[in-house]
Amino acid sequence: MTDTAELIARLRAAMGLMAIEDGRQAKLHDLLETIREQIRLEVAPEHRPVALFTNIQNAVYAMRGRTPLLDDAAIAETLREAADALSSLVRERDAYQIALNKIDAIRNSIIGFQSVGWSEHIYPLVAALGDAGFPGAGYEASRKNVSTLLEQIKAAEARATAAEADAARMREALMLPDASRRLLFISDTLSSKGYFNRSDICVAFGVSVPQASADISRWLRGNPGVAEYDKSAKRYTRASLSNTGRQG
């Protein structure tokens, strides 16, 4: 439980740091642009430090075209969803744990008394299940659709484990170099959408078309037979079983 809460805190802290870095880069862009304009307006062309002016101008253009960290589609939205999903699952699991503790006490009472009573056991059991979000149904409906608390708890734990694994994967992605994050983005996009193209990479990371093409080529070399090029749609799709060896 503590590990999950700590992970949620770290995810939110990472988003806060990303917002701070976005603000710093925006201020740097504004400062460089101000310096550039002062040189352009106040210094005659023949007296300008040409190399310095050119470098400042190039820096302004480069920062103007950058993708802010919180707009990075490869990580930002996934981080938000992972943190929200984990918080919800923690609350759900806490409710289940409380219900299990009550049910465990009822079980111990049954064992101790060697008998089952409606007032001592059955009614408290129904109340514990209701508090955990399982109001139950009438006798006839219950006979037709039998489901145990244990099965639902196992399903919730499986969802929590999967969410924690996704969050850990995204946390690891934050530590990867830009090139590796772009390759991971290609794999995730193919898995979730069933296709990808150069524009997906350009929009998500703010890179040029030649760079996106180079990333795709590198990904294809590392994942032979996984995707094939659809000429009519001008994008890569999952390779069909009959053409697993074809690459676009």
N, C-alpha and C positions, 0 to 999 in steps of 0.2 A: 504493500500500500504506500509506504513512504517513498519507495523508488519511483512509483508512478507519479506521485505528487511532485517529487523533485524534477522529474522529466517535464511535467507541465510547466513548472516554474522556469526551467531552462529554455523551453521553447518560447515562452513569452519574453524572457530576457533577451533571447537572440533577436526576436522581432524588434524589441526596443533598441538594441544596438544598431540594427540595420537602419532604423528610422533616424538615429543620431548621425550615422555615417552619411545618409542621404542629405541631411541638413548641412553637414560640413562641406560636402562636395558642391552643393548648390551655392553656398557662400563663397567658395573658392572660385567657382565659375563667374559669379557676379563681380568679384574683386578683379579677376583677370580681364574681364570685359571692360571694367572701368579704366584700368591701366591702359588697355589698348586704345580706348577712345580718347584718353588724355594725350597719349603720344600722337595719335592721328590728327587731333584738333590743335594741339599746342606746339608741336615740333614740325618745322618745315621738312619736307621729304628729303632734302639734301643733307639735313642734319640728324636724321633719325638713325638710331643703331639698328641697321637693317636686320641682322640676324636675330637680335632680341625681339624686335617687333614681329618678325615672322614666327618665331617660336611661341610668343604669347598668342598671336592670332590662331595658330594651329591648335594650341591648347584649348582656346575658347571653342573652336569648332568641334574638337574631339569631345569635350565635356557636354556640349549642347546636344550631341547625338547619343550620349550614354543612356543606358537603361537603369533607372534607379533600382536599388536592391529590392525595395518593397514592391516594385512592379515586375520583378523577375518571376515569370510564370512557372518556372521550374521548381521554385521552392516556397514562395511567399504564401500562396493560397493553400498549399498542402500543409504548411506549418499551422496556419490558422485552423484548418479543418481537423488536423491531428490533435491540437490542444483542446478544441471544443469536444471532439469525440472522446478523448481520454477523460475529460472532466465529467461528461455524462456517464461514461462507463464506471468511473470510480463511485459516483453517487449510487448507481444501480447495484454495484457489487457490495457497497456498504449496507444497503437495505437488505440484500440477500444474506449477508453475514449476520445481521441482527436477527433475522428470521431463523437462521440456522441455529443460533445460540438458544433461542426460545424453544425450538423443536428439540434440540439436544437436552434441554432441561426437562421437557415433557417425556422424552424417551427414558431419561434416568429415573423419573418418577414412576413410570410404568414398570421398569425393571425392579425398582425398590419395593413397590406395592404388590408386584406380581399380578396386577389386574389393570383393567382399563375402565375409567369412569368418564361419563359425558362431561360433568362439571369440572373435574380435575384435569382431563386430558383432551377430549375431543373439541370442546368449545375453545380452550386456549390455543389448540392447534389451528383451528379455523381462523381465529383472530390473528395469529402470527402470520399466516399465509396472506390474510387481507392486508396487514401492515406492509408486507413485502411487495404488494401490487398484484396479488393473485386472489381476487374476490371470489373466484370459483363460480360454479353454476348449480342449477337444481339437480335433483337426483337423476332424472331421465337424461338430461344433457351430459351429466358426468359419466353415466354408463356408456354413452355413445362416443365420447371423446375423452379418453383417459390420458392425462399428462402428469408427470411427477415434477416436483420442485427440483429434484436433483438434476433431471435432464435439462431443465431451463437454466439452472445455475451453470451447468457445464457449457451450455451454448453461450451464455453471457461471458464466461471466462475465456472461451475460445475467441469471441469477438474482441475482448479486451487484449488478449495476447497478440492477435493480429494487428490491432491498432498500435500497440506498443512497438511491435516489430516495424511497422510502417514509419512510426515517428523516429525510431532509432536509425532507420535507413535514411530518412531525410536529414537527420542530424549529421550523419556521416557525409552526406552529400554536401553539406555546408562547408566541410573541411577540404573538399576536393578542389584541385585546380580548375580553372574555367573550362579548359579543353575536356577534362574528364566529366565535368558536370554536363557539358553539351552532349557527350556520348550517352550518359545516363538518361538525359532528357529524350533522346531519340528512342531508346529502348522503352521508356515509360509511355511515350506518345504512341508508339506502335502497339503496345499492350492495351492501352486504354481506348484509343480511337480506331485502331486497325490500319492506320496509314500515317505517313509523315512526308513532308517535302522541305525544300530549302527555306521557304518563307516562314515555316513554323520556327525554325532555329533563328532566323534573322529577327523575327518579332520578339521571341522570348529573351534573346541575349543581346540584341542590338549589334550583331556582327554583319559583315559584308556577305554578299552572295558567294564570292569565291571562297570565303572562309567556311560558309555553310556547306558548300560542295565538298571541300576538303574534309570536313567533319563526317559527312555522309560516307565518303570513300573509306575513311579510316574505320568507321563503324561496320561497313559492309565486309571489310577484310577481317575484322574480328568476329563477325557473325555470319559466316557463309551459309547460304541457303535459307536464311530466316526471312528475307524480304525480296520482293521482285518489283521491277519498275513497270508501272502501268502507263504506257505511252499516251493513251487517250485522256486519262485523268491527270497526267504529268505529276505523278507522285508515287512513292513506294508503298506497297501494301504487303500484308503477310503472304508469304509464299504458299501457293496451293500445293496439295499433296502430290499432284502430278508434275509439278515444275519446281521441286525443292532445290534443284541445282541451278536454277536460272537466276541471274542478277541483272538489274538494270544499270 
